[in-house]
């Protein structure tokens, strides 16, 4: 039996990159997947590529009303909901003295508030059925900081704090809540960086390579599975040992 057989999952930011890899992995493991993204063209193309087990929903996770409505629609369309992967995130990098209020607020709204709105929306469903898996995407920079990323680091550290809090609050309802902290991952955005920078990133990791979106998708799938039924409130670093 596949690890996620008969499960229904929402994956935010699921139209590309790590989110798309996660959608593919979850479907391979037997799940049905609701792909949430603000990018309609990419989202529809992704759902079409993944087949009948996937469905796209254009959702802005910073909008509480839209999130609540989308969760209700997913439950209506699929007949159930078991897993939420809060994967959506953005960057607006600048050093402290150059960062604008707009840059700071944009990143906090998507990366922190978006995780809050999604989790708050699914929690009543999970509570009622006595089961749920919530997986939040943090980052190794949320653990160790990073130059020029005050806003991003604040959100990714905040995600870890929320993860631990929700694990305490929701555990009695049969809900596990965990975070994944990716290291340097070879998404399309990262691969567009200069070759010199990519080589430097590879050299920093003891495994001497960048991670792949599939590496993170595998971690999501594990934490969503019954194999991780007694794991909650943790932050799993998937970083090729770059932080040791």
Backbone as CSV, one residue per row, in Angstrom:
resi,resn,N_x,N_y,N_z,CA_x,CA_y,CA_z,C_x,C_y,C_z
1,UNK,0.837,-1.197,0.000,0.000,0.000,0.000,0.872,1.246,0.000
2,UNK,0.492,2.222,-0.798,1.245,3.466,-0.853,1.063,4.255,0.444
3,UNK,2.078,5.049,0.795,2.118,5.693,2.111,1.003,6.702,2.345
4,UNK,0.498,7.334,1.271,-0.532,8.359,1.431,-1.835,7.964,0.738
5,UNK,-2.057,6.664,0.626,-3.264,6.151,-0.017,-4.513,6.713,0.648
6,UNK,-5.454,7.201,-0.189,-6.757,7.717,0.248,-6.653,9.000,1.074
7,UNK,-5.516,9.675,1.033,-5.359,10.946,1.732,-5.564,12.096,0.751
8,UNK,-6.052,13.211,1.287,-6.229,14.438,0.513,-5.344,15.511,1.121
9,UNK,-4.538,16.159,0.286,-3.587,17.145,0.760,-3.755,18.480,0.045
10,UNK,-3.590,19.559,0.791,-3.426,20.896,0.218,-1.950,21.239,0.256
11,UNK,-1.414,21.690,-0.869,-0.025,22.146,-0.925,-0.027,23.575,-1.433
12,UNK,0.356,24.516,-0.586,0.390,25.915,-1.001,1.684,26.190,-1.766
13,UNK,1.623,27.135,-2.689,2.777,27.363,-3.556,3.104,26.134,-4.372
14,UNK,2.051,25.408,-4.773,2.256,24.099,-5.390,2.434,24.081,-6.884
15,UNK,2.452,25.262,-7.515,2.500,25.293,-8.975,3.900,25.104,-9.542
16,UNK,4.925,25.298,-8.731,6.294,25.217,-9.253,7.263,24.880,-8.130
17,UNK,8.505,24.623,-8.510,9.576,24.418,-7.542,9.316,23.285,-6.572
18,UNK,9.604,23.538,-5.293,9.441,22.522,-4.258,7.986,22.097,-4.146
19,UNK,7.069,23.040,-4.262,5.653,22.711,-4.150,5.197,21.745,-5.219
20,UNK,5.630,21.958,-6.445,5.265,21.044,-7.531,5.882,19.669,-7.311
21,UNK,7.136,19.639,-6.872,7.778,18.351,-6.590,7.030,17.614,-5.483
22,UNK,6.543,18.358,-4.500,5.783,17.747,-3.411,4.463,17.184,-3.927
23,UNK,3.790,17.933,-4.788,2.535,17.451,-5.370,2.765,16.154,-6.128
24,UNK,3.831,16.108,-6.918,4.165,14.893,-7.663,4.426,13.718,-6.726
25,UNK,5.187,13.969,-5.671,5.527,12.915,-4.715,4.288,12.409,-3.991
26,UNK,3.434,13.315,-3.567,2.236,12.909,-2.838,1.319,12.058,-3.726
27,UNK,1.216,12.451,-4.978,0.387,11.667,-5.911,0.993,10.282,-6.131
28,UNK,2.309,10.214,-6.265,2.982,8.920,-6.388,2.704,8.029,-5.186
29,UNK,2.533,8.672,-4.016,2.271,7.922,-2.784,0.782,7.677,-2.555
30,UNK,-0.045,8.022,-3.545,-1.455,7.665,-3.487,-2.418,8.756,-3.078
31,UNK,-1.922,9.962,-2.814,-2.790,11.044,-2.360,-3.460,11.764,-3.525
32,UNK,-4.542,12.457,-3.205,-5.119,13.453,-4.085,-4.650,14.813,-3.583
33,UNK,-4.354,15.719,-4.513,-3.689,16.966,-4.129,-4.434,18.188,-4.651
34,UNK,-4.697,19.115,-3.739,-5.204,20.436,-4.096,-4.012,21.385,-4.163
35,UNK,-3.715,21.850,-5.364,-2.595,22.756,-5.577,-3.092,24.188,-5.394
36,UNK,-2.546,24.877,-4.414,-2.878,26.283,-4.194,-1.732,27.159,-4.664
37,UNK,-2.059,28.195,-5.409,-1.037,29.134,-5.860,-1.730,30.403,-6.352
38,UNK,-1.007,31.509,-6.345,-1.556,32.748,-6.908,-1.354,32.801,-8.418
39,UNK,-0.457,31.965,-8.941,-0.123,31.982,-10.368,-1.060,31.033,-11.120
40,UNK,-2.067,31.605,-11.757,-3.111,30.796,-12.377,-2.592,29.974,-13.549
41,UNK,-1.835,30.585,-14.449,-1.360,29.870,-15.640,-0.480,28.687,-15.255
42,UNK,0.466,28.920,-14.348,1.355,27.845,-13.911,0.586,26.780,-13.135
43,UNK,-0.366,27.227,-12.326,-1.128,26.286,-11.523,-1.982,25.358,-12.363
44,UNK,-2.662,25.913,-13.357,-3.479,25.089,-14.244,-2.621,24.107,-15.036
45,UNK,-1.470,24.584,-15.501,-0.560,23.719,-16.252,-0.038,22.585,-15.379
46,UNK,0.267,22.912,-14.129,0.772,21.899,-13.197,-0.282,20.835,-12.946
47,UNK,-1.510,21.257,-12.664,-2.582,20.308,-12.406,-2.845,19.431,-13.628
48,UNK,-2.793,20.029,-14.810,-3.003,19.273,-16.047,-1.907,18.229,-16.230
49,UNK,-0.689,18.625,-15.918,0.452,17.710,-16.047,0.352,16.542,-15.065
50,UNK,-0.123,16.823,-13.857,-0.151,15.798,-12.819,-1.347,14.859,-12.942
51,UNK,-2.362,15.265,-13.683,-3.465,14.350,-13.952,-4.642,14.486,-13.003
52,UNK,-5.509,13.480,-13.042,-6.800,13.566,-12.365,-6.703,13.570,-10.845
53,UNK,-5.553,13.214,-10.303,-5.384,13.238,-8.844,-5.108,14.640,-8.318
54,UNK,-4.925,15.604,-9.222,-4.601,16.977,-8.818,-5.671,17.942,-9.301
55,UNK,-5.864,19.002,-8.518,-6.787,20.061,-8.899,-6.199,21.396,-8.443
56,UNK,-6.308,22.408,-9.297,-5.725,23.712,-8.976,-6.768,24.665,-8.420
57,UNK,-6.336,25.432,-7.421,-7.150,26.494,-6.834,-6.297,27.759,-6.757
58,UNK,-6.781,28.840,-7.315,-6.052,30.101,-7.217,-6.386,30.737,-5.868
59,UNK,-5.410,30.760,-4.981,-5.642,31.213,-3.607,-4.515,32.142,-3.177
60,UNK,-4.891,33.278,-2.622,-3.958,34.191,-1.968,-4.002,33.885,-0.479
61,UNK,-2.963,33.267,0.044,-2.986,32.800,1.429,-2.937,33.937,2.445
62,UNK,-2.696,35.155,2.000,-2.724,36.285,2.930,-4.141,36.787,3.169
63,UNK,-5.094,36.278,2.410,-6.493,36.690,2.504,-7.280,35.625,3.268
64,UNK,-7.630,35.923,4.501,-8.273,34.929,5.363,-9.583,34.413,4.785
65,UNK,-10.405,35.308,4.257,-11.691,34.882,3.711,-11.503,33.945,2.522
66,UNK,-10.543,34.280,1.659,-10.272,33.430,0.501,-9.762,32.056,0.932
67,UNK,-8.929,32.028,1.944,-8.386,30.759,2.444,-9.493,29.900,3.042
68,UNK,-10.343,30.496,3.862,-11.445,29.746,4.462,-12.356,29.154,3.387
69,UNK,-12.660,29.969,2.379,-13.526,29.504,1.299,-12.864,28.389,0.496
70,UNK,-11.559,28.514,0.262,-10.840,27.502,-0.521,-10.763,26.173,0.221
71,UNK,-10.557,26.226,1.531,-10.541,24.979,2.312,-11.896,24.292,2.225
72,UNK,-12.958,25.054,2.393,-14.302,24.479,2.291,-14.545,23.884,0.913
73,UNK,-14.030,24.539,-0.123,-14.214,24.037,-1.484,-13.436,22.744,-1.707
74,UNK,-12.224,22.669,-1.161,-11.428,21.440,-1.279,-12.156,20.273,-0.618
75,UNK,-12.693,20.507,0.582,-13.417,19.449,1.285,-14.636,19.010,0.477
76,UNK,-15.317,19.976,-0.121,-16.481,19.644,-0.942,-16.085,18.872,-2.193
77,UNK,-15.005,19.290,-2.845,-14.587,18.666,-4.099,-14.031,17.255,-3.903
78,UNK,-13.240,17.070,-2.851,-12.565,15.788,-2.642,-13.279,14.900,-1.623
79,UNK,-14.159,15.505,-0.824,-14.882,14.734,0.182,-14.132,14.511,1.470
80,UNK,-12.932,15.077,1.579,-12.126,14.884,2.789,-10.919,15.825,2.744
81,UNK,-10.216,15.914,3.858,-8.960,16.674,3.926,-8.152,16.123,5.090
82,UNK,-6.896,15.795,4.813,-6.062,15.168,5.834,-4.723,15.866,6.070
83,UNK,-4.209,16.557,5.059,-2.837,17.079,5.106,-2.813,18.514,4.605
84,UNK,-2.074,19.375,5.296,-1.780,20.717,4.811,-0.271,20.908,4.781
85,UNK,0.249,21.272,3.616,1.660,21.631,3.489,1.738,23.127,3.207
86,UNK,2.178,23.889,4.200,2.336,25.337,4.065,3.691,25.632,3.418
87,UNK,3.721,25.534,2.116,4.974,25.634,1.363,5.210,26.996,0.720
88,UNK,4.156,27.779,0.499,4.285,29.052,-0.223,5.205,30.025,0.519
89,UNK,6.022,30.731,-0.248,6.911,31.724,0.358,7.540,32.620,-0.695
90,UNK,7.953,33.816,-0.252,8.615,34.764,-1.140,9.836,35.359,-0.455
91,UNK,10.680,36.004,-1.231,11.797,36.777,-0.682,11.742,38.201,-1.224
92,UNK,12.181,39.138,-0.396,12.369,40.537,-0.793,13.603,41.017,-0.039
93,UNK,14.774,40.587,-0.516,16.000,40.748,0.252,16.551,42.173,0.220
94,UNK,17.092,42.576,1.347,17.819,43.838,1.478,18.454,43.852,2.866
95,UNK,19.549,44.587,3.001,20.139,44.730,4.322,19.245,45.607,5.191
96,UNK,19.466,45.548,6.481,18.628,46.272,7.436,18.475,47.745,7.089
97,UNK,19.564,48.414,6.757,19.520,49.851,6.518,18.872,50.215,5.188
98,UNK,18.683,49.222,4.323,18.075,49.482,3.012,16.673,48.885,2.871
99,UNK,16.258,48.054,3.814,14.970,47.391,3.702,13.829,48.367,3.949
100,UNK,12.822,48.330,3.064,11.669,49.207,3.192,10.564,48.526,3.993
101,UNK,9.629,49.325,4.474,8.469,48.771,5.165,7.704,47.819,4.251
102,UNK,7.598,48.191,2.980,6.869,47.360,2.026,7.521,45.995,1.868
103,UNK,8.845,45.959,1.741,9.555,44.689,1.618,9.355,43.833,2.864
104,UNK,9.443,44.460,4.007,9.274,43.727,5.270,7.858,43.153,5.372
105,UNK,6.870,43.986,5.101,5.475,43.564,5.258,5.074,42.496,4.245
106,UNK,5.553,42.620,3.004,5.202,41.634,1.975,5.634,40.230,2.388
107,UNK,6.859,40.124,2.865,7.385,38.812,3.236,6.683,38.269,4.476
108,UNK,6.424,39.122,5.457,5.705,38.652,6.644,4.289,38.199,6.297
109,UNK,3.628,38.900,5.397,2.261,38.536,5.040,2.189,37.161,4.380
110,UNK,3.083,36.894,3.438,3.046,35.609,2.736,3.624,34.488,3.597
111,UNK,4.812,34.698,4.123,5.563,33.616,4.756,5.112,33.291,6.168
112,UNK,4.514,34.258,6.854,4.101,34.035,8.236,2.576,34.042,8.361
113,UNK,1.949,35.139,7.919,0.491,35.189,8.007,-0.147,34.101,7.145
114,UNK,0.420,33.844,5.970,-0.134,32.815,5.091,-0.118,31.437,5.724
115,UNK,0.901,31.143,6.511,0.964,29.871,7.231,-0.102,29.839,8.326
116,UNK,-0.272,30.962,9.002,-1.289,31.075,10.051,-2.699,30.904,9.500
117,UNK,-3.023,31.609,8.410,-4.388,31.549,7.884,-4.747,30.151,7.400
118,UNK,-3.807,29.502,6.734,-4.067,28.154,6.242,-4.277,27.161,7.367
119,UNK,-3.414,27.234,8.365,-3.512,26.297,9.486,-4.782,26.538,10.290
120,UNK,-5.099,27.788,10.531,-6.327,28.101,11.265,-7.561,27.596,10.522
121,UNK,-7.521,27.651,9.196,-8.674,27.228,8.403,-8.882,25.716,8.413
122,UNK,-7.781,24.943,8.397,-7.936,23.484,8.360,-8.132,22.879,9.736
123,UNK,-7.715,23.581,10.781,-7.725,23.010,12.133,-9.095,22.494,12.574
124,UNK,-10.193,23.212,12.302,-11.496,22.671,12.724,-11.843,21.343,12.057
125,UNK,-11.473,21.180,10.792,-11.720,19.915,10.096,-10.905,18.790,10.725
126,UNK,-9.643,19.074,10.979,-8.766,18.065,11.571,-9.226,17.706,12.982
127,UNK,-9.634,18.709,13.748,-10.119,18.475,15.112,-11.344,17.572,15.095
128,UNK,-12.269,17.862,14.215,-13.520,17.101,14.165,-13.288,15.643,13.807
129,UNK,-12.349,15.385,12.877,-12.123,14.001,12.455,-11.078,13.286,13.302
130,UNK,-10.398,14.038,14.194,-9.410,13.422,15.075,-8.148,12.991,14.375
131,UNK,-7.821,13.716,13.287,-6.632,13.335,12.514,-6.207,14.501,11.630
132,UNK,-4.905,14.695,11.508,-4.393,15.688,10.569,-2.889,15.731,10.574
133,UNK,-2.351,16.173,9.458,-0.913,16.379,9.316,-0.690,17.802,8.798
134,UNK,0.063,18.588,9.536,0.398,19.942,9.119,1.918,20.031,9.005
135,UNK,2.386,20.463,7.840,3.830,20.561,7.577,4.125,21.982,7.113
136,UNK,4.977,22.666,7.843,5.309,24.055,7.563,6.729,24.172,7.022
137,UNK,6.905,25.006,6.021,8.229,25.175,5.430,8.966,26.320,6.109
138,UNK,10.024,25.973,6.800,10.915,26.965,7.396,12.140,27.081,6.495
139,UNK,13.300,27.267,7.063,14.552,27.361,6.313,15.699,27.295,7.304
140,UNK,16.852,26.847,6.837,18.018,26.854,7.719,18.383,28.274,8.151
141,UNK,18.015,29.265,7.360,18.314,30.642,7.778,17.448,31.056,8.954
142,UNK,16.301,30.394,9.134,15.475,30.652,10.307,16.109,30.138,11.583
143,UNK,17.042,29.214,11.440,17.774,28.679,12.582,19.057,29.443,12.868
144,UNK,19.688,29.958,11.814,21.034,30.503,11.967,21.188,31.943,11.474
145,UNK,20.131,32.525,10.906,20.236,33.887,10.389,20.923,33.920,9.039
146,UNK,20.781,35.062,8.342,21.444,35.216,7.054,21.541,36.689,6.694
147,UNK,22.676,37.084,6.216,22.927,38.470,5.831,21.917,38.912,4.773
148,UNK,21.331,40.087,4.981,20.446,40.669,3.981,19.053,40.088,3.923
149,UNK,18.671,39.328,4.950,17.358,38.684,4.924,16.604,38.850,6.249
150,UNK,16.618,40.022,6.804,15.921,40.268,8.070,14.483,39.774,8.022
151,UNK,13.759,40.153,6.973,12.348,39.801,6.864,12.146,38.302,6.695
152,UNK,12.892,37.708,5.785,12.758,36.273,5.495,13.144,35.436,6.714
153,UNK,14.257,35.774,7.346,14.708,35.045,8.530,13.671,35.143,9.649
154,UNK,13.108,36.341,9.840,12.096,36.519,10.884,10.905,35.605,10.654
155,UNK,10.476,35.482,9.390,9.323,34.625,9.112,9.656,33.153,9.310
156,UNK,10.834,32.743,8.884,11.169,31.325,8.964,11.455,30.897,10.403
157,UNK,11.976,31.815,11.220,12.103,31.533,12.648,10.720,31.509,13.286
158,UNK,9.850,32.420,12.858,8.488,32.446,13.378,7.708,31.196,13.057
159,UNK,7.927,30.653,11.867,7.257,29.408,11.472,7.610,28.273,12.430
160,UNK,8.864,28.217,12.845,9.272,27.175,13.793,8.558,27.369,15.124
161,UNK,8.463,28.612,15.571,7.762,28.888,16.822,6.288,28.523,16.751
162,UNK,5.643,28.854,15.632,4.238,28.498,15.469,4.067,26.985,15.403
163,UNK,4.991,26.315,14.737,4.939,24.853,14.641,4.924,24.213,16.022
164,UNK,5.821,24.651,16.882,5.901,24.084,18.233,4.641,24.403,19.044
165,UNK,4.115,25.608,18.883,2.902,25.998,19.598,1.711,25.165,19.155
166,UNK,1.548,25.018,17.840,0.403,24.255,17.326,0.520,22.776,17.648
167,UNK,1.748,22.260,17.711,1.919,20.861,18.115,1.369,20.652,19.520
168,UNK,1.582,21.623,20.395,1.047,21.547,21.761,-0.473,21.685,21.765
169,UNK,-1.002,22.601,20.962,-2.432,22.895,20.981,-3.276,21.821,20.300
170,UNK,-2.760,21.252,19.213,-3.568,20.358,18.381,-3.283,18.878,18.594
171,UNK,-2.255,18.562,19.351,-1.882,17.164,19.540,-2.990,16.314,20.117
172,UNK,-3.781,16.866,21.037,-4.846,16.088,21.672,-5.963,15.728,20.701
173,UNK,-5.943,16.340,19.521,-6.943,16.022,18.502,-6.405,15.069,17.431
174,UNK,-5.238,14.498,17.685,-4.669,13.562,16.714,-3.978,14.242,15.549
175,UNK,-3.567,15.492,15.748,-2.930,16.281,14.683,-1.448,16.452,14.996
176,UNK,-0.591,16.107,14.042,0.835,16.387,14.189,1.177,17.641,13.392
177,UNK,2.116,18.410,13.930,2.551,19.652,13.280,4.070,19.680,13.296
178,UNK,4.663,19.736,12.110,6.118,19.739,11.997,6.578,20.761,10.961
179,UNK,7.850,21.108,11.030,8.450,22.019,10.064,9.606,21.326,9.352
180,UNK,9.863,21.771,8.150,11.032,21.332,7.378,11.863,22.565,7.073
181,UNK,13.162,22.474,7.308,14.066,23.592,7.062,15.015,23.239,5.921
182,UNK,14.666,23.615,4.688,15.559,23.335,3.564,16.855,24.145,3.644
183,UNK,17.907,23.569,3.079,19.150,24.307,2.904,19.195,24.920,1.521
184,UNK,20.337,24.822,0.844,20.465,25.346,-0.518,19.819,24.367,-1.496
185,UNK,18.714,24.762,-2.097,17.946,23.873,-2.963,17.975,24.401,-4.396
186,UNK,18.203,23.510,-5.342,18.367,23.883,-6.755,17.008,24.076,-7.428
187,UNK,16.280,25.085,-6.996,15.064,25.488,-7.698,15.467,26.285,-8.941
188,UNK,14.512,26.559,-9.805,14.818,27.343,-11.009,15.394,28.705,-10.648
189,UNK,14.866,29.310,-9.572,15.356,30.615,-9.145,16.821,30.546,-8.729
190,UNK,17.161,29.515,-7.968,18.549,29.366,-7.502,19.471,29.031,-8.672
191,UNK,19.018,28.155,-9.567,19.870,27.742,-10.688,20.153,28.877,-11.669
192,UNK,19.375,29.951,-11.591,19.620,31.095,-12.458,20.736,32.002,-11.930
193,UNK,21.231,31.698,-10.738,22.309,32.499,-10.144,23.630,32.212,-10.863
194,UNK,24.610,33.110,-10.747,25.907,32.899,-11.408,26.562,31.583,-10.995
195,UNK,27.246,30.972,-11.936,27.888,29.680,-11.699,28.845,29.739,-10.506
196,UNK,29.531,30.851,-10.353,30.474,31.014,-9.247,29.759,30.922,-7.901
197,UNK,28.589,31.526,-7.818,27.823,31.508,-6.577,27.302,30.092,-6.300
198,UNK,26.825,29.409,-7.340,26.345,28.040,-7.179,27.456,27.113,-6.685
199,UNK,28.643,27.292,-7.249,29.788,26.467,-6.837,30.136,26.720,-5.368
200,UNK,30.057,27.960,-4.954,30.341,28.306,-3.567,29.327,27.658,-2.628
201,UNK,28.051,27.649,-3.052,27.012,27.027,-2.246,27.222,25.523,-2.140
202,UNK,27.606,24.905,-3.241,27.881,23.468,-3.231,29.046,23.139,-2.313
203,UNK,30.090,23.953,-2.377,31.287,23.697,-1.583,31.031,23.816,-0.081
204,UNK,30.027,24.595,0.305,29.722,24.774,1.726,29.104,23.527,2.337
205,UNK,28.466,22.709,1.524,27.777,21.521,2.025,28.722,20.326,2.053
206,UNK,28.798,19.606,3.174,29.638,18.413,3.222,29.290,17.388,2.144
207,UNK,28.043,17.334,1.714,27.672,16.404,0.644,28.064,16.911,-0.737
208,UNK,28.541,18.158,-0.800,29.100,18.745,-2.033,28.098,18.806,-3.183
209,UNK,26.872,19.114,-2.867,25.875,19.350,-3.906,24.764,20.202,-3.329
210,UNK,23.999,20.812,-4.208,22.773,21.460,-3.795,21.694,20.401,-3.597
211,UNK,20.744,20.700,-2.747,19.594,19.820,-2.640,18.693,19.976,-3.845
212,UNK,17.801,19.039,-4.026,16.821,19.104,-5.110,15.435,19.316,-4.505
213,UNK,14.495,19.852,-5.291,13.123,19.934,-4.792,12.593,18.585,-4.324
214,UNK,13.037,17.527,-4.977,12.589,16.183,-4.595,13.083,15.799,-3.197
215,UNK,14.263,16.275,-2.814,14.759,16.006,-1.458,13.802,16.559,-0.410
216,UNK,13.290,17.752,-0.660,12.351,18.364,0.286,10.995,17.677,0.206
217,UNK,10.566,17.340,-1.001,9.294,16.636,-1.174,9.294,15.304,-0.427
218,UNK,10.419,14.614,-0.435,10.526,13.349,0.294,10.339,13.553,1.791
219,UNK,10.897,14.651,2.310,10.737,14.953,3.738,9.285,15.270,4.060
220,UNK,8.633,16.043,3.204,7.205,16.328,3.392,6.403,15.026,3.436
221,UNK,6.665,14.145,2.482,5.902,12.901,2.388,6.104,12.032,3.629
222,UNK,7.326,11.990,4.112,7.595,11.222,5.337,6.794,11.768,6.508
223,UNK,6.845,13.088,6.705,6.142,13.684,7.840,4.626,13.585,7.707
224,UNK,4.135,13.447,6.467,2.698,13.284,6.244,2.240,11.846,6.420
225,UNK,3.169,10.918,6.484,2.839,9.489,6.491,2.652,8.963,7.911
226,UNK,2.162,7.727,7.994,1.994,7.080,9.291,3.339,6.720,9.925
227,UNK,4.383,6.682,9.128,5.717,6.418,9.666,6.154,7.509,10.640
228,UNK,5.565,8.704,10.488,5.916,9.841,11.349,4.815,10.151,12.352
229,UNK,4.003,9.155,12.681,2.829,9.387,13.524,3.176,9.885,14.928
230,UNK,4.384,9.607,15.411,4.767,10.031,16.762,5.798,11.160,16.724
231,UNK,5.888,11.817,15.575,6.782,12.969,15.431,5.929,14.216,15.339
232,UNK,6.101,15.134,16.262,5.349,16.384,16.228,6.132,17.458,16.968
233,UNK,6.017,18.684,16.466,6.696,19.811,17.094,8.169,19.908,16.758
234,UNK,8.606,19.182,15.744,10.025,19.182,15.390,10.278,20.001,14.141
235,UNK,11.527,20.385,13.939,11.960,21.047,12.711,13.058,20.191,12.091
236,UNK,12.754,19.608,10.959,13.678,18.706,10.263,14.516,19.481,9.263
237,UNK,15.810,19.573,9.513,16.709,20.237,8.566,17.059,19.283,7.433
238,UNK,16.834,19.734,6.199,17.175,18.945,5.015,18.144,19.807,4.227
239,UNK,19.422,19.708,4.555,20.375,20.722,4.119,21.748,20.169,3.726
240,UNK,21.888,18.838,3.636,23.182,18.292,3.263,24.265,18.570,4.269
241,UNK,23.866,18.785,5.538,24.791,19.062,6.647,25.496,20.404,6.532
242,UNK,24.908,21.331,5.771,25.550,22.624,5.561,25.657,23.448,6.834
243,UNK,24.802,23.150,7.812,24.761,23.992,9.008,25.580,23.464,10.163
244,UNK,26.308,22.352,9.993,27.095,21.827,11.117,28.551,22.269,11.009
